[in-house]
C-alpha cells in the first residue's frame, strides 16, 4: 500500500485552533510590516493580495541559522535540493516550479547566472542580510522573466537610527566550522552608511557517496573525503537626503567563495565563485503625490572550476564562466486621492557572457514597459498590472496580473489573484556547443490563487490554495535534443500561523503540492523530480529572564530523483535546538544543535546531508 500523508491536514487543524495560533518576534513576521516587493511600492504586508512573507534581522539572529538555506528550509512554498552540504550547488523550488523560475533581487538588483539560469543561494552570506521579502506566485507583470514561482528580495545591512554603532560575532562548531563578522554604521541627520564584513569556513562532509561503477552512481567516483567550503564577503551601503524631496542611495556586495566537491569525468573537484552586486538609486518627489524612482545596477556571477582527470592525475583542466547583468529602471508613482496609486515604469537589462567555452551569441538586451494600479475602496482592495517585454532574441512578450482583497468581520481577509509569467531560455539552452538550440521559445505560465487570513493581537494565520500551469517547458526529446516539449501542472496549499501563548512564541509553516508532468509520453502524470509533496516547520521559542530557549522541527515528505519516478528518496524530519544567554544588554552567547537525532537523508540521490551539528556564537550588538 502507498503511504498516506496525514500530517498536513492534521497540522492545519491544530494551527487553526486558538491554542496554536503562534509565533511572535521569533517567527517570520507579517503584521504591521511594510513590504516593497509585492507591488514595487510600499505596502503593508497584511494588505497584500498575493502571499508575502518577511524575515527580518532579529529573526535571522535568533534562528542561529548558519546559511541562507538553513534559514529558509521548511518555510511555506519553499523546497531545496542540495548537493552535499554547506556551499554546494543548491536548487530552490518555489511552489514546485523549476529552480530557474524564481526571481532573486539584492537591494532591487536582479542577480543570477545568465548561463545556468539559477541564483547561487549557497553563496549569499547570511551575516550580510538585514531582511528578506518572499512573494509567492507570479510577478512577471511587474518584473518580467523568471518570476513564475515568485520573487525573493534580499536587503543588505542598514544602520539603526543614532550615532556610530558597531556589531560583531564569532562562532565555531563541529565539522571544522568557524565564522566571524563585524560591521559599523551610522544614521544621523540626513546621511547614513553601513559597512559589513563576514567570513565563514567549514571542513564540510563527504558530499557524495557515489561510486565509479557507472550510471546512476551519483558523482561516478570514489572520493570518501571531506568537501570543505569558505566564504569571505563585504558590503557597503549608504545614502543621503540631498533635500526634503530628493534621496540618493548606493550599495555594493561582494562575496568570494571556495568550494570543494566530489568530481567525475563530467565535473571537477574545486571551484572559485564570486557574487557581486552594485547599485545606485535616486528618489525624487517633485509633488506631494508624485514619486520618481531611478535605479542603475550591475550583478556578476563568476565561476572558475578546476577539473582533475580521474584517469590521469597529472592532468588538470579549468573552466571559466562569467556572466554579467546590467540593469536600469525608471518608475513613477502617482497617488490619486488617498486610496489609489498608479505606477508607470520602464526597465532595461543586458545579459553578457564571458567563458572559456565559445558561445555563438554572448549578449542580449531586454527593454520593457509596465503599468500598475492599486485601489482601496472601504473593505475592498484591487490591483492590476500589465507589462510588455521586448527581447532582442525572442521579440515581444506580454504578461498581466489582477488581484482582489476583501476585509471583513474582526481581522478576517479574503484574497484572490491570477497572473501570467514567463521565462526566457538561458545562454546554455540556446548556444552551448553541441546541445544548445537557438530556436527555443520562452516558457509560459498561468497561476490562480485564493487565500483566507485572520490577524489579531499577538496571533494570526494565512491559508492559500493555488494552481500553476506551465507550457513550452524546455526539455529533452527522445534523441536528447533540447526542445519546448514539456508541460506541467502544480496544485498546492500553504498555511502559516503565528502568535504568542502563555509566554511562548509559536509558529507553523506548512505546504503541500501536487507537481505533475503533463507532457505526452512515458512520464505523463508523473511527479516532477526532486520536489517533496509535503514540507513544513514548527518553531517554538521562549524568553526566561536572561535566557532564551527554542526548538524547530522541520519535515519533508518523500520525493523522486528522476522524471520517471523510479528513484525514490524517503521523507525525513529533523529537530534543531537553540539557547542563548544575554550576558548584558549588548553581548549574547548562543548555542545550537542541528539535526539533533542525527537523521540520515538525501534531497538528491547519492548526495549526503549533514548529520548532527552543534556550535557556539558570541554576538555583540548595541542595546536598543
MOJOMO-V96213 format. One record per helix or strand. SS is the DSSP state (2 for helix, 1 for strand). FROM is the first residue (numbers start at 1). LEN is the number of residues. If there is no record, write none. Layout:
[[SS & FROM & LEN] [SS & FROM & LEN]]
This chain:
[[2 & 7 & 10] [2 & 18 & 3] [2 & 24 & 3] [1 & 29 & 1] [1 & 34 & 2] [1 & 43 & 2] [2 & 45 & 3] [1 & 52 & 5] [2 & 57 & 7] [2 & 68 & 5] [1 & 78 & 5] [1 & 90 & 5] [1 & 102 & 5] [1 & 109 & 2] [2 & 121 & 3] [2 & 126 & 3] [1 & 129 & 8] [2 & 140 & 4] [1 & 150 & 7] [1 & 162 & 12] [1 & 177 & 12] [1 & 191 & 15] [1 & 208 & 1] [1 & 227 & 17] [1 & 246 & 15] [1 & 270 & 18] [1 & 290 & 19] [1 & 316 & 21] [1 & 340 & 16] [1 & 363 & 15] [1 & 380 & 12] [1 & 395 & 14] [1 & 412 & 12] [2 & 427 & 5] [1 & 443 & 14] [1 & 459 & 18] [1 & 482 & 20] [1 & 504 & 14] [1 & 527 & 1] [1 & 534 & 11] [1 & 547 & 10] [1 & 559 & 2] [1 & 568 & 2] [1 & 572 & 11] [1 & 587 & 8] [1 & 604 & 1] [1 & 607 & 1] [1 & 613 & 9]]
